[in-house]
Amino acid sequence: MTNEGGMDFNGGDVAGDGHYQLRLFVVGTSTHSIRAISNIKTILTTHLEGRYELEVIDVHQQPLIALSEDVTAVPMLIVKSPASGRRLIGDMSNTAKVLKSLGLTQ
């Protein structure tokens, strides 16, 4: 697991001050996983610089987390806050769709 953008992912609720908590589930270093990681990092640094926490979880290394989040396909982005529960499947290459899922406009 990796955590980017600031505080510990399991820390206090930071959504109240405009921070986004996100989990991206991937499978190792597959082409789709690498592309999803790269694409979401680009989108987040462009649109939410300093206001997000991204946790990248390899489902092979952390299967219990994937099970607890009911991950059925990968790559999958889960928005933990704000708007908890939103899910987006794919390589995150459709910027407009990702922004819409985050409640942002392009």
Backbone as a printed PyTorch tensor [residue, N CA C, xyz], in Angstrom:
tensor([[[  0.8500,  -1.1910,   0.0000],
         [  0.0000,   0.0000,   0.0000],
         [  0.8840,   1.2380,   0.0000]],

        [[  0.4500,   2.2360,  -0.7070],
         [  1.1230,   3.5160,  -0.6570],
         [  0.1000,   4.5790,  -0.3400]],

        [[  0.5640,   5.6480,   0.2210],
         [ -0.3080,   6.7390,   0.5980],
         [  0.3600,   8.0220,   0.1310]],

        [[ -0.3530,   8.8290,  -0.6290],
         [  0.2100,  10.0650,  -1.1230],
         [ -0.6860,  11.2240,  -0.7700]],

        [[ -0.0780,  12.3800,  -0.6290],
         [ -0.8530,  13.5970,  -0.4910],
         [ -0.9780,  14.1180,   0.9270]],

        [[ -0.3020,  13.5240,   1.8940],
         [ -0.3690,  14.1300,   3.2190],
         [ -0.5400,  13.1550,   4.3510]],

        [[ -1.6230,  13.3250,   5.1000],
         [ -1.8510,  12.5990,   6.3360],
         [ -1.9910,  11.0950,   6.1230]],

        [[ -1.8890,  10.3820,   7.2240],
         [ -2.1370,   8.9440,   7.2210],
         [ -3.5580,   8.6970,   6.7430]],

        [[ -3.7230,   7.7100,   5.8430],
         [ -5.0420,   7.4080,   5.2800],
         [ -6.0480,   7.0910,   6.3750]],

        [[ -5.6100,   6.4300,   7.4230],
         [ -6.5120,   6.0400,   8.5020],
         [ -6.6280,   7.1000,   9.5850]],

        [[ -6.0720,   8.2800,   9.3200],
         [ -6.1300,   9.3590,  10.2950],
         [ -7.5250,   9.9340,  10.4170]],

        [[ -7.6140,  11.1140,  11.0090],
         [ -8.8990,  11.7460,  11.2470],
         [ -9.6330,  12.0890,   9.9690]],

        [[-10.8870,  12.4400,  10.1130],
         [-11.7150,  12.8030,   8.9730],
         [-11.2710,  14.1610,   8.4570]],

        [[-10.7150,  14.1590,   7.2510],
         [-10.2230,  15.4050,   6.6830],
         [-11.1340,  15.9300,   5.5830]],

        [[-12.2340,  15.2480,   5.3200],
         [-13.1160,  15.6470,   4.2280],
         [-13.7350,  17.0200,   4.4830]],

        [[-13.8840,  17.4030,   5.7360],
         [-14.5070,  18.6630,   6.0700],
         [-13.7440,  19.8680,   5.5520]],

        [[-12.4350,  19.7290,   5.3140],
         [-11.6590,  20.8580,   4.8150],
         [-11.2990,  20.6950,   3.3400]],

        [[-12.1240,  19.9450,   2.5940],
         [-11.9460,  19.8260,   1.1620],
         [-10.9930,  18.7530,   0.6990]],

        [[-10.5510,  17.8940,   1.5780],
         [ -9.6520,  16.8040,   1.1990],
         [-10.4440,  15.5980,   0.6910]],

        [[ -9.8300,  14.9090,  -0.2340],
         [-10.4020,  13.6940,  -0.7960],
         [ -9.5900,  12.5060,  -0.3180]],

        [[-10.2610,  11.4570,   0.1120],
         [ -9.6220,  10.2000,   0.4740],
         [-10.0360,   9.1730,  -0.5620]],

        [[ -9.0400,   8.6000,  -1.2380],
         [ -9.2880,   7.7030,  -2.3530],
         [ -8.4840,   6.4260,  -2.1980]],

        [[ -9.0570,   5.3490,  -2.6720],
         [ -8.3570,   4.0650,  -2.7320],
         [ -8.4000,   3.5680,  -4.1710]],

        [[ -7.2280,   3.2160,  -4.6970],
         [ -7.1380,   2.6580,  -6.0320],
         [ -6.6610,   1.2220,  -5.9060]],

        [[ -7.5070,   0.2900,  -6.3130],
         [ -7.1710,  -1.1300,  -6.2630],
         [ -6.6140,  -1.5580,  -7.6130]],

        [[ -5.4520,  -2.2120,  -7.5760],
         [ -4.7610,  -2.6510,  -8.7840],
         [ -4.2980,  -4.0930,  -8.6160]],

        [[ -3.7920,  -4.6640,  -9.7210],
         [ -3.2080,  -6.0050,  -9.6950],
         [ -1.7560,  -5.8870, -10.1170]],

        [[ -0.8590,  -5.8790,  -9.1440],
         [  0.5730,  -5.8610,  -9.4270],
         [  0.9770,  -4.7710, -10.3940]],

        [[  1.8060,  -5.1810, -11.3670],
         [  2.3240,  -4.2290, -12.3410],
         [  1.7550,  -4.4840, -13.7320]],

        [[  0.4890,  -4.8750, -13.7830],
         [ -0.1560,  -5.0910, -15.0790],
         [ -0.2370,  -3.7640, -15.8320]],

        [[ -0.3740,  -3.8610, -17.1260],
         [ -0.4540,  -2.6680, -17.9740],
         [ -1.5990,  -1.7580, -17.5470]],

        [[ -2.7710,  -2.3300, -17.2960],
         [ -3.9280,  -1.5270, -16.8830],
         [ -3.6720,  -0.8590, -15.5280]],

        [[ -3.0440,  -1.5800, -14.6230],
         [ -2.7690,  -1.0270, -13.2970],
         [ -1.7940,   0.1450, -13.3710]],

        [[ -0.7100,  -0.0260, -14.1140],
         [  0.2850,   1.0400, -14.2600],
         [ -0.3600,   2.2780, -14.8960]],

        [[ -1.1670,   2.0530, -15.9210],
         [ -1.8460,   3.1610, -16.6090],
         [ -2.8130,   3.8640, -15.6610]],

        [[ -3.5680,   3.0940, -14.8740],
         [ -4.5260,   3.6870, -13.9360],
         [ -3.8140,   4.5370, -12.8890]],

        [[ -2.7130,   4.0280, -12.3620],
         [ -1.9500,   4.7740, -11.3490],
         [ -1.4420,   6.0850, -11.9410]],

        [[ -0.8520,   6.0010, -13.1130],
         [ -0.3180,   7.1960, -13.7710],
         [ -1.4220,   8.2060, -14.0770]],

        [[ -2.5230,   7.7320, -14.6400],
         [ -3.6210,   8.6300, -15.0110],
         [ -4.2490,   9.3000, -13.8020]],

        [[ -4.5110,   8.5400, -12.7300],
         [ -5.1660,   9.1470, -11.5640],
         [ -4.2320,  10.1310, -10.8740]],

        [[ -2.9360,   9.8260, -10.8260],
         [ -1.9880,  10.7740, -10.2200],
         [ -1.9490,  12.0790, -11.0090]],

        [[ -1.9800,  11.9840, -12.3320],
         [ -1.9850,  13.1900, -13.1650],
         [ -3.2420,  14.0150, -12.9140]],

        [[ -4.3910,  13.3590, -12.8780],
         [ -5.6560,  14.0590, -12.6410],
         [ -5.6610,  14.7080, -11.2620]],

        [[ -5.2260,  13.9800, -10.2580],
         [ -5.2590,  14.5060,  -8.8940],
         [ -4.3020,  15.6660,  -8.7010]],

        [[ -3.0940,  15.5560,  -9.2420],
         [ -2.1440,  16.6670,  -9.0700],
         [ -2.5930,  17.9030,  -9.8490]],

        [[ -3.2950,  17.6940, -10.9510],
         [ -3.7900,  18.8180, -11.7440],
         [ -4.9900,  19.5020, -11.0920]],

        [[ -5.9120,  18.7200, -10.5450],
         [ -7.1850,  19.2740, -10.0720],
         [ -7.3330,  19.3390,  -8.5500]],

        [[ -6.5290,  18.5810,  -7.8150],
         [ -6.6890,  18.5430,  -6.3510],
         [ -5.3480,  18.6410,  -5.6220]],

        [[ -4.3870,  19.3050,  -6.1960],
         [ -3.0540,  19.3950,  -5.5980],
         [ -3.1320,  19.7650,  -4.1100]],

        [[ -2.5410,  18.9180,  -3.2760],
         [ -2.5050,  19.1770,  -1.8430],
         [ -3.8080,  18.9090,  -1.1090]],

        [[ -4.8340,  18.4200,  -1.8220],
         [ -6.1360,  18.2030,  -1.1910],
         [ -6.6070,  16.7650,  -1.3270]],

        [[ -5.6760,  15.8340,  -1.4630],
         [ -6.0930,  14.4440,  -1.6150],
         [ -5.1140,  13.4970,  -0.9340]],

        [[ -5.6350,  12.3310,  -0.6350],
         [ -4.8420,  11.2170,  -0.1460],
         [ -5.2050,  10.0290,  -1.0150]],

        [[ -4.2030,   9.4590,  -1.6520],
         [ -4.4160,   8.3240,  -2.5330],
         [ -3.7030,   7.1150,  -1.9590]],

        [[ -4.4690,   6.0690,  -1.7280],
         [ -3.9120,   4.8050,  -1.2580],
         [ -4.0140,   3.8100,  -2.4070]],

        [[ -2.8680,   3.3210,  -2.8610],
         [ -2.8340,   2.3340,  -3.9360],
         [ -2.6790,   0.9610,  -3.2960]],

        [[ -3.6140,   0.0700,  -3.5900],
         [ -3.6480,  -1.2470,  -2.9550],
         [ -3.5670,  -2.3270,  -4.0180]],

        [[ -2.5440,  -3.1760,  -3.9000],
         [ -2.4040,  -4.3330,  -4.7800],
         [ -3.2480,  -5.4510,  -4.1820]],

        [[ -4.2580,  -5.9130,  -4.9220],
         [ -5.1800,  -6.9040,  -4.3810],
         [ -4.5030,  -8.2480,  -4.1010]],

        [[ -3.3730,  -8.5120,  -4.7580],
         [ -2.6430,  -9.7490,  -4.4650],
         [ -1.9040,  -9.6540,  -3.1310]],

        [[ -1.4420,  -8.4650,  -2.7960],
         [ -0.7100,  -8.2720,  -1.5440],
         [ -1.6300,  -7.9760,  -0.3650]],

        [[ -2.7980,  -7.3960,  -0.6370],
         [ -3.7360,  -7.0180,   0.4170],
         [ -5.1370,  -7.5460,   0.0970]],

        [[ -5.3060,  -8.8560,  -0.0130],
         [ -6.6120,  -9.3990,  -0.4210],
         [ -7.7380,  -9.1250,   0.5740]],

        [[ -7.4290,  -9.0160,   1.8440],
         [ -8.4860,  -8.7830,   2.8360],
         [ -9.0880,  -7.3870,   2.7020]],

        [[ -8.2610,  -6.4230,   2.3520],
         [ -8.7900,  -5.0680,   2.1380],
         [ -9.7000,  -5.0710,   0.9160]],

        [[ -9.2610,  -5.7390,  -0.1470],
         [-10.0850,  -5.8310,  -1.3540],
         [-11.4050,  -6.5280,  -1.0600]],

        [[-11.3620,  -7.5590,  -0.2660],
         [-12.5720,  -8.2810,   0.1030],
         [-13.5000,  -7.3970,   0.9370]],

        [[-12.9330,  -6.6810,   1.8960],
         [-13.7630,  -5.8310,   2.7600],
         [-14.3990,  -4.6750,   1.9830]],

        [[-13.7740,  -4.2460,   0.9000],
         [-14.3130,  -3.1640,   0.0590],
         [-15.1710,  -3.6970,  -1.0800]],

        [[-15.3340,  -5.0200,  -1.1440],
         [-16.1460,  -5.6640,  -2.1740],
         [-15.6690,  -5.2870,  -3.5810]],

        [[-14.3520,  -5.3840,  -3.7790],
         [-13.7620,  -5.0800,  -5.0800],
         [-14.0360,  -6.2570,  -6.0100]],

        [[-14.7170,  -5.9830,  -7.1090],
         [-15.0980,  -7.0360,  -8.0440],
         [-14.3580,  -6.9490,  -9.3680]],

        [[-13.6690,  -5.8380,  -9.6090],
         [-12.8980,  -5.6560, -10.8320],
         [-11.7680,  -4.6790, -10.5350]],

        [[-10.6930,  -4.7810, -11.2730],
         [ -9.5710,  -3.8650, -11.1090],
         [ -9.0780,  -3.4240, -12.4760]],

        [[ -8.5060,  -2.2440, -12.5540],
         [ -8.3660,  -1.2340, -11.5170],
         [ -9.7240,  -0.6420, -11.1150]],

        [[ -9.8430,  -0.3410,  -9.8300],
         [-11.0580,   0.2760,  -9.2950],
         [-10.6750,   1.3930,  -8.3380]],

        [[-11.2460,   2.5710,  -8.5650],
         [-11.0720,   3.7080,  -7.6790],
         [-12.2960,   3.8030,  -6.7870]],

        [[-12.0620,   3.8740,  -5.4870],
         [-13.1620,   4.0580,  -4.5310],
         [-12.9460,   5.3850,  -3.8200]],

        [[-13.9620,   6.2300,  -3.8700],
         [-13.9200,   7.5120,  -3.1720],
         [-14.4140,   7.2640,  -1.7500]],

        [[-13.5250,   7.4380,  -0.7740],
         [-13.8970,   7.2310,   0.6320],
         [-14.5450,   8.4890,   1.2130]],

        [[-14.0530,   9.6530,   0.8290],
         [-14.6700,  10.9160,   1.2190],
         [-14.1450,  12.0090,   0.3030]],

        [[-14.8780,  13.0510,   0.0280],
         [-16.3080,  13.1680,   0.3100],
         [-17.1130,  12.2640,  -0.6280]],

        [[-18.3850,  12.2360,  -0.4810],
         [-19.2700,  11.3960,  -1.2970],
         [-18.8490,   9.9440,  -1.2440]],

        [[-18.7230,   9.4560,  -0.0640],
         [-18.2520,   8.0970,   0.1790],
         [-19.0270,   7.0610,  -0.6220]],

        [[-18.2900,   6.0900,  -1.1480],
         [-18.9080,   4.9640,  -1.8160],
         [-18.8710,   5.0050,  -3.3330]],

        [[-18.5160,   6.1350,  -3.9100],
         [-18.4460,   6.1930,  -5.3700],
         [-17.3280,   5.2870,  -5.8590]],

        [[-17.5820,   4.5830,  -6.9730],
         [-16.6130,   3.6450,  -7.5370],
         [-16.4750,   3.8940,  -9.0310]],

        [[-15.2520,   3.7430,  -9.4960],
         [-14.9760,   3.9060, -10.9130],
         [-14.0150,   2.8010, -11.3370]],

        [[-14.3970,   2.0570, -12.3690],
         [-13.5990,   0.9310, -12.8410],
         [-12.9420,   1.3130, -14.1630]],

        [[-11.6760,   0.9560, -14.3190],
         [-10.9630,   1.1950, -15.5650],
         [ -9.6110,   1.8250, -15.3320]],

        [[ -8.9920,   2.2550, -16.4360],
         [ -7.6280,   2.7830, -16.3370],
         [ -7.5650,   4.2850, -16.0680]],

        [[ -8.6870,   4.8950, -15.7510],
         [ -8.7900,   6.3070, -15.3860],
         [ -8.3390,   7.2380, -16.5120]],

        [[ -8.4480,   6.7700, -17.7550],
         [ -8.0120,   7.5830, -18.8990],
         [ -9.0650,   8.6000, -19.3400]],

        [[-10.3090,   8.4190, -18.9310],
         [-11.3650,   9.3600, -19.2770],
         [-11.4410,  10.4230, -18.1760]],

        [[-10.6890,  11.4820, -18.3620],
         [-10.5730,  12.5220, -17.3370],
         [-11.9240,  13.0970, -16.9420]],

        [[-12.7820,  13.3610, -17.9110],
         [-14.1030,  13.9320, -17.6070],
         [-14.9080,  13.0020, -16.7030]],

        [[-14.8480,  11.7100, -16.9660],
         [-15.5870,  10.7370, -16.1600],
         [-15.0180,  10.6630, -14.7350]],

        [[-13.7020,  10.7010, -14.6140],
         [-13.0700,  10.6760, -13.2860],
         [-13.4570,  11.9270, -12.5100]],

        [[-13.3710,  13.0830, -13.1540],
         [-13.7450,  14.3360, -12.4770],
         [-15.1980,  14.3350, -12.0430]],

        [[-16.0740,  13.8030, -12.8810],
         [-17.4890,  13.7120, -12.5170],
         [-17.6710,  12.8140, -11.3030]],

        [[-16.9460,  11.6820, -11.2700],
         [-17.0330,  10.7780, -10.1200],
         [-16.5340,  11.4360,  -8.8360]],

        [[-15.6140,  12.3740,  -8.9890],
         [-15.0840,  13.0980,  -7.8250],
         [-15.9430,  14.3090,  -7.4670]],

        [[-16.9730,  14.5540,  -8.2770],
         [-17.8330,  15.7030,  -8.0210],
         [-17.2170,  17.0040,  -8.4990]],

        [[-16.2970,  16.9130,  -9.4360],
         [-15.6310,  18.1000,  -9.9890],
         [-16.0470,  18.2620, -11.4440]],

        [[-15.8850,  19.4590, -11.9760],
         [-16.1650,  19.6770, -13.3900],
         [-14.8780,  20.0400, -14.0900]],

        [[-14.8210,  19.7290, -15.3760],
         [-13.6040,  19.9900, -16.1430],
         [-13.6830,  21.3280, -16.8130]]])
